[in-house]
Amino acid sequence: MTRPGLDGNPLELTPAWFNDLFDTIGIDAEVRGLTAKSIGTGQIGENVRFVFDYAHQGGEAPATLVGKFPSASEASLATAAMLGHYRREVMFYRTFPKVAGKITPAAYYTDYDPATNRFALIMEDMAPSEQGDQLKGCSVAEAELALAAAAVLHAAYWEDESLDQHDWLQGTAASPPPVLTTEQVAGLWTGFKQRYAAQLTSDVIEVGDAYAAALPRWGEAQLGPFALTHNDFRLDNMLFGKPGAPKPIALVDWQTAARGAPANDVAYFIGAGLTREERPKHEKALLRYYHARLVEAGVTGYGFDELYEHYRWYCFYGMSVAFGAAMLVKQTERGDEMFLTMLRRHAAQARDNDALVLLT
């Protein structure tokens, strides 16, 4: 097979390439024609939906597939190369069968070329599932679906020392030090404040300044247990199924997967996923819901009070994602609105949970 996304334009993939793929993975089908269309608004990668016209279609042949490929943006390509995003996403699907395909789309084909940092990921199409909307926020029912999936993810490799074998997974004993130091991340906050000065209020700036000043100490601490984590666990990376769907939710964009703190994913999701008005009404109940799902999955020795203390500590993480990504990936109108919204919500989350005292 030629290598899509590595050898050419993925929008120009041919029926012959997919016939080779289906033959390789044992799907009985003959593709006669196909259409390819770009979908989504990815900041780091580009997504394409393939719709097939079959001369012969066996029972397992998919009507459609979705492919993920390198970004067309030079800034995003450079960021992905610097941070190892493309290799990490491919290796996640190849390495973690307790998670990949269960709370994610199934992967039909993965490829990565270290020489060029090009990659391709051909996945199950989750349509008619609907992507979450980071700007709009989510309902309590959708939040519970997300947190149930988080419990599956975290429980699968809870305190699992084998995670440290993977040099491509962030935060492991085998992985290199982060490309960006905590001082450099704090510097991105300075640039963000300058770029978006007219859109930032004094209360948000106060939280951001306190966090940036504490980042060297904050970044060195990992509180509590460790597990396999997503690290960009937010609504835009979630596909919600229709009632009765085989997968009520599917998590995508595993480019930041890590050996990390489970509470980090949870604080990031709740802080940015619920609106400023709705989060305080449901925050503790959602935390208890997540904790109950962890216990059901077999996790022991991790009490709710401990989870809440870790939640308070990690509610700052989403701020660094917001201002860091805004300064490192291609700038778009929706991206600006999304990162500013996330930043404001996390600043409020920190205040509401009296987390600023933890930085002193």
Secondary structure, 3 states (H helix, E strand, C coil): CCCCCCCCCHHHCCHHHHHHHHHHHCCCEEEEEEEEEEECCCCCEEEEEEEEEEEEECCCCCCEEEEEEECCCHHHHHHHHHHCHHHHHHHHHHHCCCCCCCCCCCEEEEEEECCCCEEEEEEECCCCCEECCCCCCCCHHHHHHHHHHHHHHHHHCCCCHHHHHCCCCECCCCCCCCCCCHHHHHHHHHHHHHHCHHHCCHHHHHHHHHHHHHHHHHHHCCCCCCEEECCCCCHHHEEECCCCCCCCEEECCCCCCEEECHHHHHHHHHHHHCCCCCHHHHHHHHHHHHHHHHHHCCCCCCCHHHHHHHHHHHCCHHHHHHHHHHHHCCCCHHHHHHHHHHHHHHHHHHHHCCCHHHHC
